[in-house]
Amino acid sequence: MKKIEAIIRKSKFSDVKDALHDVGVNFFSYWDVTGLGNEKEGHVYRGVSYSTSDIQRRYLSIIVNDDFEEVTIKAILKSAATGKVGDGKIIVSNVEEVYRIRTGENGGETLN
């Protein structure tokens, strides 16, 4: 099993969510997060530009069986990209075990 974490633009969340559902990933968690990166967002107030160092993003945490890893990553890459600095990152790590709390069962079947 794999844990796929993605940090994306908030404006692309709906597109990413739809793309994940289209490939069969129907369960994941997400948070609104603030971070620092190469992109510097600026705000204009009364004709004066103000630079801020905090960037608003959405953080997705997705656990999938190994056979869903590639399609999940491709769906995120395709739907989250704008071609500009600040599109985000995808992090993939191994998951040792998953348990379903309700039944106590474990393994990859708990993800269905």
A tleap script that builds the chain and sets N, CA, C and O, in Angstrom:
source leaprc.protein.ff14SB
mol = sequence {
  NMET LYS LYS ILE GLU ALA ILE ILE ARG LYS
  SER LYS PHE SER ASP VAL LYS ASP ALA LEU
  HIE ASP VAL GLY VAL ASN PHE PHE SER TYR
  TRP ASP VAL THR GLY LEU GLY ASN GLU LYS
  GLU GLY HIE VAL TYR ARG GLY VAL SER TYR
  SER THR SER ASP ILE GLN ARG ARG TYR LEU
  SER ILE ILE VAL ASN ASP ASP PHE GLU GLU
  VAL THR ILE LYS ALA ILE LEU LYS SER ALA
  ALA THR GLY LYS VAL GLY ASP GLY LYS ILE
  ILE VAL SER ASN VAL GLU GLU VAL TYR ARG
  ILE ARG THR GLY GLU ASN GLY GLY GLU THR
  LEU CASN
}
set mol.1.N position { 0.837 -1.172 0.000 }
set mol.1.CA position { 0.000 0.000 0.000 }
set mol.1.C position { 0.884 1.238 0.000 }
set mol.1.O position { 2.025 1.202 0.462 }
set mol.2.N position { 0.348 2.324 -0.520 }
set mol.2.CA position { 1.082 3.576 -0.621 }
set mol.2.C position { 0.273 4.710 -0.006 }
set mol.2.O position { -0.956 4.731 -0.070 }
set mol.3.N position { 0.990 5.641 0.584 }
set mol.3.CA position { 0.381 6.885 1.030 }
set mol.3.C position { 0.841 7.956 0.062 }
set mol.3.O position { 2.038 8.190 -0.103 }
set mol.4.N position { -0.112 8.597 -0.570 }
set mol.4.CA position { 0.176 9.666 -1.520 }
set mol.4.C position { -0.308 10.962 -0.886 }
set mol.4.O position { -1.493 11.133 -0.596 }
set mol.5.N position { 0.636 11.865 -0.679 }
set mol.5.CA position { 0.321 13.166 -0.123 }
set mol.5.C position { 0.537 14.197 -1.218 }
set mol.5.O position { 1.560 14.185 -1.903 }
set mol.6.N position { -0.419 15.076 -1.376 }
set mol.6.CA position { -0.321 16.098 -2.417 }
set mol.6.C position { -0.628 17.456 -1.812 }
set mol.6.O position { -1.577 17.618 -1.045 }
set mol.7.N position { 0.193 18.422 -2.174 }
set mol.7.CA position { -0.032 19.808 -1.790 }
set mol.7.C position { -0.336 20.551 -3.088 }
set mol.7.O position { 0.514 20.647 -3.973 }
set mol.8.N position { -1.554 21.073 -3.190 }
set mol.8.CA position { -2.017 21.649 -4.451 }
set mol.8.C position { -2.599 23.043 -4.214 }
set mol.8.O position { -2.849 23.448 -3.079 }
set mol.9.N position { -2.805 23.759 -5.312 }
set mol.9.CA position { -3.502 25.045 -5.237 }
set mol.9.C position { -4.951 24.799 -4.806 }
set mol.9.O position { -5.581 23.838 -5.248 }
set mol.10.N position { -5.470 25.667 -3.949 }
set mol.10.CA position { -6.863 25.531 -3.525 }
set mol.10.C position { -7.811 25.646 -4.710 }
set mol.10.O position { -8.866 25.012 -4.727 }
set mol.11.N position { -7.442 26.448 -5.697 }
set mol.11.CA position { -8.305 26.655 -6.861 }
set mol.11.C position { -8.412 25.407 -7.737 }
set mol.11.O position { -9.327 25.314 -8.555 }
set mol.12.N position { -7.503 24.452 -7.584 }
set mol.12.CA position { -7.518 23.229 -8.397 }
set mol.12.C position { -8.136 22.046 -7.660 }
set mol.12.O position { -8.213 20.951 -8.217 }
set mol.13.N position { -8.576 22.243 -6.418 }
set mol.13.CA position { -9.081 21.124 -5.619 }
set mol.13.C position { -10.260 20.413 -6.273 }
set mol.13.O position { -10.293 19.183 -6.317 }
set mol.14.N position { -11.214 21.161 -6.774 }
set mol.14.CA position { -12.389 20.547 -7.400 }
set mol.14.C position { -11.988 19.683 -8.596 }
set mol.14.O position { -12.512 18.583 -8.771 }
set mol.15.N position { -11.063 20.177 -9.415 }
set mol.15.CA position { -10.586 19.401 -10.569 }
set mol.15.C position { -9.879 18.129 -10.127 }
set mol.15.O position { -10.084 17.067 -10.716 }
set mol.16.N position { -9.052 18.229 -9.096 }
set mol.16.CA position { -8.319 17.061 -8.591 }
set mol.16.C position { -9.292 16.048 -7.997 }
set mol.16.O position { -9.173 14.848 -8.248 }
set mol.17.N position { -10.252 16.526 -7.212 }
set mol.17.CA position { -11.248 15.633 -6.599 }
set mol.17.C position { -12.014 14.866 -7.681 }
set mol.17.O position { -12.214 13.658 -7.558 }
set mol.18.N position { -12.439 15.557 -8.731 }
set mol.18.CA position { -13.160 14.898 -9.822 }
set mol.18.C position { -12.274 13.885 -10.546 }
set mol.18.O position { -12.729 12.795 -10.893 }
set mol.19.N position { -11.005 14.246 -10.773 }
set mol.19.CA position { -10.082 13.337 -11.454 }
set mol.19.C position { -9.829 12.079 -10.616 }
set mol.19.O position { -9.736 10.979 -11.160 }
set mol.20.N position { -9.720 12.242 -9.306 }
set mol.20.CA position { -9.519 11.084 -8.435 }
set mol.20.C position { -10.742 10.171 -8.452 }
set mol.20.O position { -10.607 8.949 -8.513 }
set mol.21.N position { -11.924 10.758 -8.399 }
set mol.21.CA position { -13.150 9.940 -8.470 }
set mol.21.C position { -13.237 9.206 -9.804 }
set mol.21.O position { -13.689 8.062 -9.855 }
set mol.22.N position { -12.809 9.856 -10.877 }
set mol.22.CA position { -12.853 9.235 -12.205 }
set mol.22.C position { -11.970 7.989 -12.303 }
set mol.22.O position { -12.282 7.069 -13.060 }
set mol.23.N position { -10.865 7.952 -11.539 }
set mol.23.CA position { -9.971 6.778 -11.593 }
set mol.23.C position { -10.259 5.778 -10.473 }
set mol.23.O position { -9.541 4.788 -10.332 }
set mol.24.N position { -11.299 6.026 -9.676 }
set mol.24.CA position { -11.701 5.064 -8.661 }
set mol.24.C position { -11.169 5.313 -7.270 }
set mol.24.O position { -11.274 4.442 -6.407 }
set mol.25.N position { -10.599 6.486 -7.029 }
set mol.25.CA position { -10.152 6.848 -5.678 }
set mol.25.C position { -11.274 7.668 -5.053 }
set mol.25.O position { -11.446 8.847 -5.360 }
set mol.26.N position { -12.033 7.023 -4.171 }
set mol.26.CA position { -13.238 7.646 -3.640 }
set mol.26.C position { -13.128 8.047 -2.176 }
set mol.26.O position { -14.081 8.575 -1.604 }
set mol.27.N position { -11.969 7.800 -1.564 }
set mol.27.CA position { -11.793 8.153 -0.161 }
set mol.27.C position { -10.427 8.779 0.043 }
set mol.27.O position { -9.404 8.187 -0.300 }
set mol.28.N position { -10.417 9.974 0.600 }
set mol.28.CA position { -9.175 10.618 1.010 }
set mol.28.C position { -9.510 11.734 1.983 }
set mol.28.O position { -10.662 12.152 2.095 }
set mol.29.N position { -8.497 12.206 2.680 }
set mol.29.CA position { -8.662 13.313 3.614 }
set mol.29.C position { -7.957 14.534 3.055 }
set mol.29.O position { -7.024 14.414 2.261 }
set mol.30.N position { -8.408 15.716 3.477 }
set mol.30.CA position { -7.736 16.930 3.036 }
set mol.30.C position { -7.845 18.013 4.102 }
set mol.30.O position { -8.760 18.020 4.926 }
set mol.31.N position { -6.888 18.920 4.055 }
set mol.31.CA position { -6.805 20.042 4.980 }
set mol.31.C position { -6.432 21.294 4.208 }
set mol.31.O position { -5.781 21.226 3.166 }
set mol.32.N position { -6.853 22.435 4.729 }
set mol.32.CA position { -6.337 23.714 4.247 }
set mol.32.C position { -5.055 23.980 5.023 }
set mol.32.O position { -5.034 23.890 6.251 }
set mol.33.N position { -3.997 24.306 4.309 }
set mol.33.CA position { -2.699 24.526 4.932 }
set mol.33.C position { -2.083 25.823 4.428 }
set mol.33.O position { -2.484 26.362 3.396 }
set mol.34.N position { -1.116 26.305 5.166 }
set mol.34.CA position { -0.341 27.465 4.773 }
set mol.34.C position { 1.122 27.068 4.800 }
set mol.34.O position { 1.565 26.388 5.726 }
set mol.35.N position { 1.872 27.483 3.799 }
set mol.35.CA position { 3.276 27.132 3.751 }
set mol.35.C position { 4.106 28.190 3.064 }
set mol.35.O position { 3.614 29.247 2.670 }
set mol.36.N position { 5.365 27.878 2.934 }
set mol.36.CA position { 6.312 28.745 2.247 }
set mol.36.C position { 6.835 28.008 1.038 }
set mol.36.O position { 7.019 26.792 1.084 }
set mol.37.N position { 7.074 28.719 -0.036 }
set mol.37.CA position { 7.584 28.079 -1.243 }
set mol.37.C position { 8.262 29.089 -2.138 }
set mol.37.O position { 8.575 30.203 -1.717 }
set mol.38.N position { 8.486 28.688 -3.384 }
set mol.38.CA position { 9.151 29.566 -4.341 }
set mol.38.C position { 8.231 30.658 -4.858 }
set mol.38.O position { 8.689 31.713 -5.298 }
set mol.39.N position { 6.923 30.397 -4.803 }
set mol.39.CA position { 5.962 31.389 -5.273 }
set mol.39.C position { 5.722 32.417 -4.180 }
set mol.39.O position { 5.627 32.076 -3.001 }
set mol.40.N position { 5.627 33.646 -4.573 }
set mol.40.CA position { 5.312 34.720 -3.631 }
set mol.40.C position { 4.027 35.388 -4.099 }
set mol.40.O position { 4.008 36.097 -5.106 }
set mol.41.N position { 2.954 35.148 -3.350 }
set mol.41.CA position { 1.690 35.785 -3.702 }
set mol.41.C position { 1.733 37.235 -3.261 }
set mol.41.O position { 2.340 37.574 -2.245 }
set mol.42.N position { 1.093 38.068 -4.022 }
set mol.42.CA position { 1.025 39.476 -3.667 }
set mol.42.C position { -0.407 39.949 -3.671 }
set mol.42.O position { -1.253 39.382 -4.362 }
set mol.43.N position { -0.679 40.969 -2.914 }
set mol.43.CA position { -2.011 41.563 -2.859 }
set mol.43.C position { -1.900 43.036 -3.220 }
set mol.43.O position { -0.922 43.703 -2.880 }
set mol.44.N position { -2.910 43.527 -3.908 }
set mol.44.CA position { -2.930 44.938 -4.273 }
set mol.44.C position { -4.048 45.606 -3.488 }
set mol.44.O position { -5.199 45.171 -3.527 }
set mol.45.N position { -3.696 46.660 -2.781 }
set mol.45.CA position { -4.669 47.426 -2.014 }
set mol.45.C position { -4.484 48.891 -2.353 }
set mol.45.O position { -3.431 49.469 -2.085 }
set mol.46.N position { -5.505 49.490 -2.941 }
set mol.46.CA position { -5.479 50.891 -3.344 }
set mol.46.C position { -4.274 51.200 -4.227 }
set mol.46.O position { -3.610 52.225 -4.071 }
set mol.47.N position { -4.014 50.288 -5.156 }
set mol.47.CA position { -2.966 50.504 -6.131 }
set mol.47.C position { -1.565 50.194 -5.661 }
set mol.47.O position { -0.611 50.364 -6.419 }
set mol.48.N position { -1.414 49.734 -4.405 }
set mol.48.CA position { -0.097 49.400 -3.866 }
set mol.48.C position { -0.015 47.886 -3.704 }
set mol.48.O position { -0.904 47.265 -3.123 }
set mol.49.N position { 1.065 47.300 -4.223 }
set mol.49.CA position { 1.251 45.846 -4.144 }
set mol.49.C position { 1.940 45.491 -2.835 }
set mol.49.O position { 2.979 46.055 -2.491 }
set mol.50.N position { 1.341 44.542 -2.107 }
set mol.50.CA position { 1.916 44.052 -0.858 }
set mol.50.C position { 2.280 42.592 -1.051 }
set mol.50.O position { 1.460 41.801 -1.519 }
set mol.51.N position { 3.490 42.233 -0.699 }
set mol.51.CA position { 3.953 40.860 -0.836 }
set mol.51.C position { 3.710 40.111 0.470 }
set mol.51.O position { 3.930 40.647 1.556 }
set mol.52.N position { 3.257 38.873 0.350 }
set mol.52.CA position { 3.095 38.025 1.531 }
set mol.52.C position { 3.933 36.784 1.338 }
set mol.52.O position { 4.132 36.330 0.211 }
set mol.53.N position { 4.422 36.237 2.422 }
set mol.53.CA position { 5.259 35.049 2.305 }
set mol.53.C position { 4.470 33.771 2.554 }
set mol.53.O position { 4.964 32.685 2.253 }
set mol.54.N position { 3.268 33.867 3.090 }
set mol.54.CA position { 2.451 32.686 3.348 }
set mol.54.C position { 1.591 32.372 2.131 }
set mol.54.O position { 0.950 33.256 1.563 }
set mol.55.N position { 1.587 31.104 1.741 }
set mol.55.CA position { 0.858 30.681 0.558 }
set mol.55.C position { -0.220 29.675 0.983 }
set mol.55.O position { 0.084 28.679 1.640 }
set mol.56.N position { -1.469 29.935 0.610 }
set mol.56.CA position { -2.584 29.058 0.952 }
set mol.56.C position { -2.649 27.891 -0.030 }
set mol.56.O position { -2.636 28.098 -1.243 }
set mol.57.N position { -2.719 26.673 0.488 }
set mol.57.CA position { -2.789 25.468 -0.334 }
set mol.57.C position { -3.747 24.467 0.315 }
set mol.57.O position { -4.220 24.673 1.433 }
set mol.58.N position { -4.014 23.402 -0.396 }
set mol.58.CA position { -4.797 22.286 0.133 }
set mol.58.C position { -3.897 21.063 0.160 }
set mol.58.O position { -3.179 20.788 -0.801 }
set mol.59.N position { -3.941 20.330 1.269 }
set mol.59.CA position { -3.109 19.145 1.497 }
set mol.59.C position { -4.006 17.914 1.445 }
set mol.59.O position { -4.971 17.818 2.204 }
set mol.60.N position { -3.696 16.971 0.556 }
set mol.60.CA position { -4.478 15.748 0.418 }
set mol.60.C position { -3.670 14.576 0.926 }
set mol.60.O position { -2.469 14.484 0.670 }
set mol.61.N position { -4.320 13.682 1.642 }
set mol.61.CA position { -3.705 12.443 2.121 }
set mol.61.C position { -4.534 11.283 1.592 }
set mol.61.O position { -5.715 11.151 1.912 }
set mol.62.N position { -3.899 10.444 0.774 }
set mol.62.CA position { -4.607 9.369 0.076 }
set mol.62.C position { -3.857 8.066 0.314 }
set mol.62.O position { -2.647 8.002 0.095 }
set mol.63.N position { -4.556 7.029 0.758 }
set mol.63.CA position { -3.959 5.697 0.907 }
set mol.63.C position { -4.564 4.813 -0.183 }
set mol.63.O position { -5.785 4.704 -0.297 }
set mol.64.N position { -3.696 4.180 -0.988 }
set mol.64.CA position { -4.167 3.324 -2.076 }
set mol.64.C position { -3.382 2.021 -2.093 }
set mol.64.O position { -2.262 1.949 -1.587 }
set mol.65.N position { -3.983 0.992 -2.683 }
set mol.65.CA position { -3.248 -0.238 -2.943 }
set mol.65.C position { -2.201 0.044 -4.011 }
set mol.65.O position { -2.338 0.986 -4.792 }
set mol.66.N position { -1.157 -0.774 -4.044 }
set mol.66.CA position { -0.040 -0.549 -4.963 }
set mol.66.C position { -0.488 -0.406 -6.417 }
set mol.66.O position { 0.104 0.373 -7.164 }
set mol.67.N position { -1.517 -1.138 -6.830 }
set mol.67.CA position { -1.950 -1.073 -8.227 }
set mol.67.C position { -2.674 0.225 -8.573 }
set mol.67.O position { -2.927 0.481 -9.750 }
set mol.68.N position { -3.013 1.049 -7.585 }
set mol.68.CA position { -3.646 2.342 -7.841 }
set mol.68.C position { -2.661 3.504 -7.759 }
set mol.68.O position { -3.034 4.647 -8.023 }
set mol.69.N position { -1.419 3.230 -7.398 }
set mol.69.CA position { -0.441 4.309 -7.217 }
set mol.69.C position { -0.260 5.141 -8.488 }
set mol.69.O position { -0.389 6.365 -8.454 }
set mol.70.N position { 0.031 4.493 -9.583 }
set mol.70.CA position { 0.342 5.215 -10.823 }
set mol.70.C position { -0.854 6.022 -11.333 }
set mol.70.O position { -0.692 7.181 -11.713 }
set mol.71.N position { -2.039 5.433 -11.347 }
set mol.71.CA position { -3.210 6.160 -11.863 }
set mol.71.C position { -3.570 7.337 -10.962 }
set mol.71.O position { -4.036 8.372 -11.439 }
set mol.72.N position { -3.352 7.175 -9.658 }
set mol.72.CA position { -3.635 8.259 -8.722 }
set mol.72.C position { -2.691 9.433 -8.962 }
set mol.72.O position { -3.125 10.584 -9.018 }
set mol.73.N position { -1.405 9.138 -9.102 }
set mol.73.CA position { -0.415 10.186 -9.344 }
set mol.73.C position { -0.678 10.884 -10.675 }
set mol.73.O position { -0.617 12.111 -10.749 }
set mol.74.N position { -0.966 10.124 -11.715 }
set mol.74.CA position { -1.247 10.726 -13.021 }
set mol.74.C position { -2.475 11.630 -12.971 }
set mol.74.O position { -2.496 12.697 -13.584 }
set mol.75.N position { -3.504 11.194 -12.231 }
set mol.75.CA position { -4.721 12.003 -12.118 }
set mol.75.C position { -4.426 13.335 -11.435 }
set mol.75.O position { -4.936 14.375 -11.852 }
set mol.76.N position { -3.609 13.305 -10.392 }
set mol.76.CA position { -3.263 14.545 -9.691 }
set mol.76.C position { -2.410 15.434 -10.583 }
set mol.76.O position { -2.668 16.632 -10.699 }
set mol.77.N position { -1.394 14.852 -11.213 }
set mol.77.CA position { -0.504 15.640 -12.075 }
set mol.77.C position { -1.277 16.349 -13.180 }
set mol.77.O position { -1.053 17.529 -13.448 }
set mol.78.N position { -2.180 15.625 -13.813 }
set mol.78.CA position { -2.922 16.188 -14.937 }
set mol.78.C position { -3.917 17.268 -14.487 }
set mol.78.O position { -4.048 18.305 -15.137 }
set mol.79.N position { -4.606 17.019 -13.383 }
set mol.79.CA position { -5.678 17.928 -12.983 }
set mol.79.C position { -5.205 19.114 -12.140 }
set mol.79.O position { -5.908 20.122 -12.064 }
set mol.80.N position { -4.039 19.021 -11.510 }
set mol.80.CA position { -3.571 20.099 -10.635 }
set mol.80.C position { -2.628 21.067 -11.329 }
set mol.80.O position { -2.345 22.137 -10.791 }
set mol.81.N position { -2.136 20.719 -12.505 }
set mol.81.CA position { -1.114 21.534 -13.164 }
set mol.81.C position { -1.695 22.784 -13.811 }
set mol.81.O position { -2.734 22.742 -14.470 }
set mol.82.N position { -0.995 23.897 -13.606 }
set mol.82.CA position { -1.294 25.127 -14.326 }
set mol.82.C position { -0.102 25.534 -15.190 }
set mol.82.O position { -0.226 26.378 -16.077 }
set mol.83.N position { 1.045 24.929 -14.924 }
set mol.83.CA position { 2.262 25.282 -15.638 }
set mol.83.C position { 3.014 26.443 -15.022 }
set mol.83.O position { 3.992 26.925 -15.594 }
set mol.84.N position { 2.570 26.896 -13.866 }
set mol.84.CA position { 3.198 28.033 -13.195 }
set mol.84.C position { 3.871 27.569 -11.908 }
set mol.84.O position { 3.533 26.522 -11.356 }
set mol.85.N position { 4.827 28.365 -11.444 }
set mol.85.CA position { 5.474 28.084 -10.165 }
set mol.85.C position { 4.404 28.037 -9.080 }
set mol.85.O position { 3.512 28.885 -9.048 }
set mol.86.N position { 4.491 27.051 -8.193 }
set mol.86.CA position { 3.538 26.957 -7.099 }
set mol.86.C position { 2.424 25.960 -7.316 }
set mol.86.O position { 1.454 25.946 -6.558 }
set mol.87.N position { 2.542 25.109 -8.351 }
set mol.87.CA position { 1.505 24.096 -8.588 }
set mol.87.C position { 1.448 23.059 -7.472 }
set mol.87.O position { 0.389 22.476 -7.238 }
set mol.88.N position { 2.551 22.813 -6.783 }
set mol.88.CA position { 2.517 21.913 -5.642 }
set mol.88.C position { 3.502 20.772 -5.727 }
set mol.88.O position { 4.405 20.763 -6.564 }
set mol.89.N position { 3.310 19.808 -4.844 }
set mol.89.CA position { 4.182 18.646 -4.734 }
set mol.89.C position { 3.347 17.403 -4.479 }
set mol.89.O position { 2.231 17.476 -3.963 }
set mol.90.N position { 3.922 16.243 -4.858 }
set mol.90.CA position { 3.342 14.941 -4.533 }
set mol.90.C position { 4.425 14.141 -3.823 }
set mol.90.O position { 5.557 14.055 -4.300 }
set mol.91.N position { 4.074 13.557 -2.680 }
set mol.91.CA position { 4.998 12.742 -1.900 }
set mol.91.C position { 4.398 11.343 -1.786 }
set mol.91.O position { 3.222 11.191 -1.454 }
set mol.92.N position { 5.211 10.320 -2.061 }
set mol.92.CA position { 4.743 8.938 -1.993 }
set mol.92.C position { 5.576 8.200 -0.958 }
set mol.92.O position { 6.804 8.289 -0.962 }
set mol.93.N position { 4.907 7.472 -0.070 }
set mol.93.CA position { 5.607 6.665 0.924 }
set mol.93.C position { 4.897 5.324 1.098 }
set mol.93.O position { 3.725 5.173 0.752 }
set mol.94.N position { 5.626 4.369 1.634 }
set mol.94.CA position { 5.073 3.036 1.870 }
set mol.94.C position { 4.235 3.027 3.139 }
set mol.94.O position { 4.534 3.725 4.108 }
set mol.95.N position { 3.173 2.215 3.111 }
set mol.95.CA position { 2.318 2.022 4.275 }
set mol.95.C position { 2.446 0.558 4.693 }
set mol.95.O position { 2.216 -0.352 3.896 }
set mol.96.N position { 2.811 0.351 5.935 }
set mol.96.CA position { 3.020 -1.013 6.439 }
set mol.96.C position { 1.711 -1.763 6.656 }
set mol.96.O position { 1.595 -2.931 6.284 }
set mol.97.N position { 0.723 -1.096 7.257 }
set mol.97.CA position { -0.511 -1.800 7.596 }
set mol.97.C position { -1.656 -0.806 7.731 }
set mol.97.O position { -1.452 0.348 8.109 }
set mol.98.N position { -2.862 -1.268 7.416 }
set mol.98.CA position { -4.076 -0.475 7.590 }
set mol.98.C position { -5.104 -1.362 8.278 }
set mol.98.O position { -5.254 -2.533 7.929 }
set mol.99.N position { -5.810 -0.805 9.253 }
set mol.99.CA position { -6.847 -1.529 9.984 }
set mol.99.C position { -8.176 -0.816 9.821 }
set mol.99.O position { -8.242 0.413 9.832 }
set mol.100.N position { -9.233 -1.601 9.669 }
set mol.100.CA position { -10.590 -1.044 9.691 }
set mol.100.C position { -11.068 -1.113 11.134 }
set mol.100.O position { -11.164 -2.199 11.705 }
set mol.101.N position { -11.364 0.023 11.720 }
set mol.101.CA position { -11.715 0.087 13.132 }
set mol.101.C position { -12.991 -0.689 13.431 }
set mol.101.O position { -13.059 -1.408 14.428 }
set mol.102.N position { -13.994 -0.554 12.585 }
set mol.102.CA position { -15.291 -1.181 12.844 }
set mol.102.C position { -15.193 -2.687 12.995 }
set mol.102.O position { -15.797 -3.254 13.906 }
set mol.103.N position { -14.436 -3.357 12.109 }
set mol.103.CA position { -14.386 -4.818 12.102 }
set mol.103.C position { -13.080 -5.397 12.632 }
set mol.103.O position { -13.016 -6.582 12.960 }
set mol.104.N position { -12.043 -4.574 12.718 }
set mol.104.CA position { -10.752 -5.062 13.162 }
set mol.104.C position { -9.937 -5.724 12.074 }
set mol.104.O position { -8.802 -6.134 12.317 }
set mol.105.N position { -10.503 -5.840 10.855 }
set mol.105.CA position { -9.742 -6.465 9.764 }
set mol.105.C position { -8.601 -5.561 9.325 }
set mol.105.O position { -8.635 -4.351 9.548 }
set mol.106.N position { -7.587 -6.159 8.697 }
set mol.106.CA position { -6.441 -5.373 8.260 }
set mol.106.C position { -6.015 -5.783 6.864 }
set mol.106.O position { -6.474 -6.790 6.325 }
set mol.107.N position { -5.122 -4.977 6.282 }
set mol.107.CA position { -4.619 -5.248 4.945 }
set mol.107.C position { -5.270 -4.372 3.898 }
set mol.107.O position { -6.055 -3.473 4.203 }
set mol.108.N position { -4.919 -4.662 2.644 }
set mol.108.CA position { -5.379 -3.859 1.511 }
set mol.108.C position { -6.873 -3.859 1.289 }
set mol.108.O position { -7.410 -2.915 0.710 }
set mol.109.N position { -7.556 -4.900 1.737 }
set mol.109.CA position { -9.015 -4.960 1.557 }
set mol.109.C position { -9.746 -3.891 2.344 }
set mol.109.O position { -10.885 -3.552 2.020 }
set mol.110.N position { -9.106 -3.354 3.378 }
set mol.110.CA position { -9.752 -2.327 4.181 }
set mol.110.C position { -9.921 -1.020 3.424 }
set mol.110.O position { -10.680 -0.148 3.847 }
set mol.111.N position { -9.218 -0.879 2.306 }
set mol.111.CA position { -9.301 0.359 1.520 }
set mol.111.C position { -10.498 0.380 0.583 }
set mol.111.O position { -10.787 1.420 -0.009 }
set mol.112.N position { -11.191 -0.719 0.433 }
set mol.112.CA position { -12.358 -0.790 -0.458 }
set mol.112.C position { -13.622 -0.437 0.280 }
set mol.112.O position { -14.703 -0.443 -0.309 }
savepdb mol mol.pdb
quit
